[in-house]
Amino acid sequence: MNPILLDIPTPIKTPRLLLRPPQIGDGKQHNITVLESFDEIHKWLPWATHKPTEDESEITMRTFAAKWILRESLMLLIFDTTGTTFLGSTGFHCNWNIPTFEIGYWIATKYTNQGFATESTLALTHYAFAQLKSSRVEIKCDENNRSSRQVAEKLGYVQEGIFKNDSLAFDTKQLRNTVIYARYNTDNLPALDVTW
């Protein structure tokens, strides 16, 4: 089946979070949070190469809203349960042929160390296997990004390997290594009250 025909229900809700696709008008809030968190996220995220304008952030939100409809990429914005406080973003890079999905995530600096990345990634892991019928879910990050690695490790993702000198660090342009984690099912995955 062509993935554009798939019904992909949202929002995804956990006890503390609401995850939903980007919408027109989300650029302003996204921009404020990216600028507040830029010093941290530009070290690790390939899209955080410069401080975006509000228009650039709105273009990003509209682009990912379109990609969601086309099922090319499934970006989700992370909010508190009221849907008003923007905490960061997550989502799936998709390979529909198998299908497999890679989860990416970032949390606004002022909301880090509160378990939001772990909770949203746990929700998406359950979602990928239950709703998207994934055969594999991956997390990839810079070998030195300890916070991202801890999320994967807490959730029982298996470290499959490290790609040596495979890319450049986003902030220094020095060679870096990428660590690859994966899960193949939900065996021993922590339980979570998650709905969609």
C-alpha positions, 0 to 999 in steps of 0.5 A, a space after each residue: 500500500 502506498 503510505 500516503 493512504 495510511 491513516 496515522 492517528 494523532 495526537 499521541 498522548 502520555 501522562 505528561 505529554 501531547 505529541 502532534 504534527 506541525 501546523 500552520 502558525 507553529 513557526 513563532 513558538 518553534 522559533 522562540 524555543 530554538 533561539 532559546 536553546 540554540 547554544 545546546 542544540 547546534 552542537 548535535 542537530 544538523 538543521 541547527 546551523 544558524 539562528 533562524 528567523 521567524 519566517 524560516 521557522 514557519 517555513 520549516 513547520 509548513 514544510 514538515 506539515 506537508 511531509 506528514 501528509 505525503 508520509 515522507 517524514 513524520 515530525 511531531 511537536 512535543 507539548 505539555 498535556 494542555 497543548 500550550 507549552 512547547 517542549 521540543 520536537 521528535 518524530 520518525 524518519 521513514 523507510 516504508 519499504 521494510 518498514 523501519 523508522 528512525 526516531 529523532 528528538 530534542 528538548 528545549 534547554 529549559 525543559 531538559 533533565 525532566 525525562 521528556 525525551 525518554 517519555 516521548 521516545 518510549 511513546 513513539 517506540 510503542 507507536 512504531 511497533 503497534 501502529 506503524 507495524 515497524 520491523 525495526 526502530 533506530 536511534 542515531 546520535 553523535 557518539 559524544 551526545 551522552 544525553 541522547 545515548 542515555 535515552 536509547 539505553 534507558 529504553 533497552 535499545 541495542 547498540 549495534 555499532 559505531 560509524 567512525 569518522 562518518 560525518 562532521 560535528 555541526 558546531 566545530 566541523 571536526 570528524 565525528 562518530 555516530 552510534 547506532 541503536 535499534 529495537 526489533 520489538 517491544 519485548 521488555 520495553 517499559 510500559 507506558 500509558 499512551 494513547 493515539 
